[in-house]
Amino acid sequence: MTASQFAFLRLEFAPEFEAAERAERYALSDPGTAVIHARRALESAIKWMFSNDRSLPQPYEDKLNAYLNEPAFKALAEGRVFNVAKKVQRAGNRAVHESKPPTSLEAVEIVSALFQFSLWFAFTYGRTEKPDLTLKFDPRRLQEVQGGEKASLQERRELEERLEREAEEAELARQRLAEATRTIEELEAARASLIAEVAAAKKAAAAVPVEELDWSESETRLFKIDALLKEAGWRLADVRDREFEVHGMPSDSGVGYVDYVLWGDDGLPLGLVEAKKSMVSPLAGQQQAKLYADCLEGATGQRPVIFYSNGYDHWLWDDGQYPPRSVQGFLTKDELALLIQRRTVKQSLATLDINAEIVERPYQHRAIRAITEHFEIDRQRKALVVMATGAGKTRTVIALADLLMSAKWVKRVLFLADRTALVNQTVNAFKTHLPDSSPVNLVSEGHEEGRVYVSTYQTMVGKIDEYHHDGTRRFGVGHFDLVVIDEAHRSVYRKYRGIFEYFDSLLVGLTATPKDEVDKNTYDLFDLETGVPTDAYPLDEAISDGFLVPPRGVSVPLKFVREGIRYDDLSEDEKDDWDEFDWGEDEDGNPLPPPDEVDAAALNKFLFNEDTVDKVGQFYRSAHGEGMVGGGG
C-alpha cells in the first residue's frame, strides 16, 4: 500500500497520524467520513498542544471551539494556523449535522488543509526529527490510498460518537497505566521533562517563517482553483486564460498579470480570478483584483466580475451592484454573462405592478414590496417573511417570482419544501398562476429542465452533486437566481443550511412561526436582527382583518397517545417487538431492560409523528366537514 502523506506524524504523534491517515484514505470514496476523521485529527493535535505547551492557557471548557478561539492559539503564526484549523473544524461539524454530505472535492480541500496544519504542528512540536518543510500535499496521490463506502448522515453521526468514546477510553486507559506503573514523583518529573522538550522544540522551529509551510500561489491554482473552474465549465485552454498581461497598474512598469481571465464568446472579459496562497486570506487580494478589473475595463470597455480566492475561501464582487460576498465556487460562462447583462437590462422593481391575478390582498402586496425594497434599496440578498398559515405564502412567493422575472432580476427559481405533498401542491400552484415558468418537480421529474424547480430538501441534497458527462455540475453555485425556503425554521436551518450557503442567489424564507418564536439562528441565516423579519403578518392580525378564522380545539380519541402503552395489553407478536426494542443504555453503557409500560407523556416525545397528525386531520374532516377561510384568496 502506498505510504501516507501524513507519515511524518507517525513517530511522535501516533493518534493524530491514525486519524489523519483515515481522512486521507476516505477522501475520494466517502467524503463525509474523511472530514469527520480530519476533524478528530485536528482536535487530538490541538488538545495535545494545550496539554504540553505552557504558552497556551487552558480555555474555559474542554471543547474544540473553545481551544480554537483562545487568543493565544489564534495568534499563532499570525493567525494563519487558526484560519486553516477553523476550516477543518467547520467542515467536520457540517458533516455530522447536515444532510448534504461534502463532495469529494470538498473533502480533498479539508484533507489538504489538515496536511498544512499537521506539517506546522509536527515541525513546531517535533522533538526528535522535524519534517521536511518542502513536503507538499499532492491530491493526485489520494487515488492510491482510497477505500470505503459512503456513509449516511446517521452513520456519520454514529461514527463521530464512537470516535469520541474511543478517544475518551484511550485517554483513561493511558492515565490508568501511567498511574499503575509510576509514582507521582516520577509522573511529575516526566511531565516537566516533556514540557521542557516541547518548549525547546517550539523555540527551534520559531526561526522558520510559516510561509515555508504554505502552498505557493501556483500550487493553489493547480490543485484547487483549476478544479473548481473546470466544474463550472472553464476549460482554461487558451493562453489568454492565465497570467494575462494588463497595462495601467499603479507600479513603475504599469504592467500586471491577472491570474485568470474568464472570457466570453465575444472576446470580452466576463470575470477575473485573483489567487492567493492557501494560508493567506483571499481578502488580501481584493484591491489588486479591483485594479486588474480597472485595467481590463479600460482595455475592452467591459468590467469583469471579480473573484478572489485562496483555494478554500472564495469571494465574488460585482462592484457596481453589491458588496463582496462569500461564494462556494465559480459561475459558468452563461451565468457570468447574465450578471453583466443585468447591469443594464434589469428594471427597477418599484416601477412594475404586482400581478393582481395571482395575489390581491393588501398584506401580500405589502410583503412583496418589503422584499423587493430590501433587495433593491438596501442592497441585501436575503429576506424572511413571517405569515400565518392559510394566509397565502405560496401565492405570495409566486407573485414575487413573477415580478422578479419580469424585471429581469431572476431567470431560474428553486423552491424548497420539507415534504413531497407540499412539493406537489407548490408545482400545481405555479402551473395555475405562472404556467410560463415551466415548473419542474425535481422529486418526480428529476431530469427535466425549466425556469422554476420545486424540490424537497432531501432531494436537492443529492441533486447538488449531479454532474454532466463532461464533469461539469448540473446545478452549479450560480444556477439559481432565487431560492425560496418554505417553513424556514430551526430544524431546516440545522440540517440543510449547506444548501442555502451553496447557491449564490437571492434567498427568501417563509415561515408561519410567530416572529418572536423564530430562533436566533434563523434570523442569522437571513442576516437580520433577531425578532425583526423583513415582513410579518401574524395570525391575530389575519383574524382581525377577517381573512382567517380563530382556531378552536377538538378532542381526538387516540388511545395510545392519551393513555400510553402497557406491556400486558399487547399481543404476543407486539410483546416480542417490545422485548427486542432498543430502550437505551444505563450510565455504564449496559442495555436497559424493557419497561412494564410507557406513559402518555413519554410516548408523545417519540411517537408524535406525521401519521398521528394525519389521523387527527382525518378525524377532524370526517367529524366536522368544515372548510376554513384562507389560502390567500
Rosetta blueprint (number, residue, H / E / L):
1 M L
2 T L
3 A L
4 S L
5 Q L
6 F L
7 A H
8 F H
9 L H
10 R L
11 L L
12 E L
13 F L
14 A H
15 P H
16 E H
17 F H
18 E H
19 A H
20 A H
21 E H
22 R H
23 A H
24 E H
25 R H
26 Y H
27 A L
28 L L
29 S L
30 D L
31 P H
32 G H
33 T H
34 A H
35 V H
36 I H
37 H H
38 A H
39 R H
40 R H
41 A H
42 L H
43 E H
44 S H
45 A H
46 I H
47 K H
48 W H
49 M H
50 F H
51 S H
52 N H
53 D L
54 R L
55 S L
56 L L
57 P L
58 Q L
59 P L
60 Y L
61 E L
62 D L
63 K L
64 L H
65 N H
66 A H
67 Y H
68 L H
69 N L
70 E L
71 P H
72 A H
73 F H
74 K H
75 A L
76 L H
77 A H
78 E H
79 G H
80 R H
81 V H
82 F H
83 N H
84 V H
85 A H
86 K H
87 K H
88 V H
89 Q H
90 R H
91 A H
92 G H
93 N H
94 R H
95 A H
96 V H
97 H H
98 E L
99 S L
100 K L
101 P L
102 P L
103 T L
104 S H
105 L H
106 E H
107 A H
108 V H
109 E H
110 I H
111 V H
112 S H
113 A H
114 L H
115 F H
116 Q H
117 F H
118 S H
119 L H
120 W H
121 F H
122 A H
123 F H
124 T H
125 Y H
126 G L
127 R L
128 T L
129 E L
130 K L
131 P L
132 D L
133 L L
134 T L
135 L L
136 K L
137 F L
138 D L
139 P H
140 R H
141 R H
142 L H
143 Q H
144 E H
145 V L
146 Q L
147 G L
148 G L
149 E L
150 K L
151 A L
152 S L
153 L H
154 Q H
155 E H
156 R H
157 R H
158 E H
159 L H
160 E H
161 E H
162 R H
163 L H
164 E H
165 R H
166 E H
167 A H
168 E H
169 E H
170 A H
171 E H
172 L H
173 A H
174 R H
175 Q H
176 R H
177 L H
178 A H
179 E H
180 A H
181 T H
182 R L
183 T L
184 I H
185 E H
186 E H
187 L H
188 E H
189 A H
190 A H
191 R H
192 A H
193 S H
194 L H
195 I H
196 A H
197 E H
198 V H
199 A H
200 A H
201 A H
202 K H
203 K H
204 A H
205 A H
206 A L
207 A L
208 V L
209 P L
210 V H
211 E H
212 E H
213 L H
214 D L
215 W L
216 S L
217 E H
218 S H
219 E H
220 T H
221 R H
222 L H
223 F H
224 K H
225 I H
226 D H
227 A H
228 L H
229 L H
230 K H
231 E H
232 A L
233 G L
234 W L
235 R L
236 L L
237 A L
238 D L
239 V H
240 R H
241 D H
242 R E
243 E E
244 F E
245 E E
246 V E
247 H E
248 G L
249 M L
250 P L
251 S L
252 D L
253 S L
254 G L
255 V E
256 G E
257 Y E
258 V E
259 D E
260 Y E
261 V E
262 L E
263 W E
264 G L
265 D L
266 D L
267 G L
268 L L
269 P E
270 L E
271 G E
272 L E
273 V E
274 E E
275 A E
276 K L
277 K L
278 S L
279 M L
280 V L
281 S L
282 P H
283 L H
284 A H
285 G H
286 Q H
287 Q H
288 Q H
289 A H
290 K H
291 L H
292 Y H
293 A H
294 D H
295 C H
296 L H
297 E H
298 G H
299 A H
300 T H
301 G L
302 Q L
303 R L
304 P L
305 V E
306 I E
307 F E
308 Y E
309 S E
310 N L
311 G L
312 Y L
313 D L
314 H E
315 W E
316 L E
317 W E
318 D L
319 D L
320 G L
321 Q L
322 Y L
323 P L
324 P L
325 R E
326 S E
327 V E
328 Q L
329 G L
330 F L
331 L L
332 T L
333 K H
334 D H
335 E H
336 L H
337 A H
338 L H
339 L H
340 I H
341 Q H
342 R H
343 R H
344 T H
345 V H
346 K L
347 Q L
348 S L
349 L H
350 A H
351 T H
352 L L
353 D L
354 I L
355 N L
356 A L
357 E L
358 I L
359 V L
360 E L
361 R L
362 P H
363 Y H
364 Q H
365 H H
366 R H
367 A H
368 I H
369 R H
370 A H
371 I H
372 T H
373 E H
374 H H
375 F H
376 E H
377 I L
378 D L
379 R L
380 Q L
381 R L
382 K E
383 A E
384 L E
385 V E
386 V E
387 M E
388 A L
389 T L
390 G L
391 A L
392 G L
393 K H
394 T H
395 R H
396 T H
397 V H
398 I H
399 A H
400 L H
401 A H
402 D H
403 L H
404 L H
405 M H
406 S H
407 A L
408 K L
409 W L
410 V L
411 K L
412 R L
413 V E
414 L E
415 F E
416 L E
417 A E
418 D L
419 R L
420 T H
421 A H
422 L H
423 V H
424 N H
425 Q H
426 T H
427 V H
428 N H
429 A H
430 F H
431 K H
432 T H
433 H H
434 L L
435 P H
436 D H
437 S H
438 S L
439 P L
440 V E
441 N E
442 L L
443 V L
444 S L
445 E L
446 G L
447 H L
448 E L
449 E L
450 G L
451 R L
452 V E
453 Y E
454 V E
455 S E
456 T E
457 Y H
458 Q H
459 T H
460 M H
461 V H
462 G H
463 K H
464 I L
465 D L
466 E L
467 Y E
468 H L
469 H L
470 D L
471 G L
472 T L
473 R E
474 R L
475 F L
476 G L
477 V L
478 G L
479 H L
480 F L
481 D L
482 L E
483 V E
484 V E
485 I E
486 D E
487 E L
488 A L
489 H L
490 R H
491 S H
492 V H
493 Y H
494 R H
495 K H
496 Y H
497 R H
498 G H
499 I H
500 F H
501 E H
502 Y H
503 F L
504 D L
505 S L
506 L E
507 L E
508 V E
509 G E
510 L E
511 T E
512 A L
513 T L
514 P L
515 K L
516 D L
517 E L
518 V L
519 D L
520 K H
521 N H
522 T H
523 Y H
524 D H
525 L H
526 F L
527 D L
528 L L
529 E L
530 T L
531 G L
532 V L
533 P L
534 T L
535 D E
536 A E
537 Y E
538 P L
539 L H
540 D H
541 E H
542 A H
543 I H
544 S H
545 D L
546 G L
547 F L
548 L L
549 V L
550 P L
551 P L
552 R L
553 G L
554 V L
555 S L
556 V L
557 P L
558 L L
559 K H
560 F H
561 V H
562 R H
563 E H
564 G L
565 I E
566 R E
567 Y H
568 D H
569 D H
570 L L
571 S L
572 E H
573 D H
574 E H
575 K H
576 D H
577 D H
578 W H
579 D H
580 E H
581 F L
582 D L
583 W L
584 G L
585 E E
586 D L
587 E L
588 D L
589 G L
590 N L
591 P E
592 L L
593 P L
594 P L
595 P L
596 D L
597 E E
598 V E
599 D L
600 A H
601 A H
602 A H
603 L H
604 N H
605 K H
606 F H
607 L H
608 F L
609 N L
610 E H
611 D H
612 T H
613 V H
614 D H
615 K H
616 V H
617 G H
618 Q H
619 F H
620 Y H
621 R H
622 S H
623 A H
624 H H
625 G L
626 E L
627 G L
628 M L
629 V L
630 G L
631 G L
632 G L
633 G L
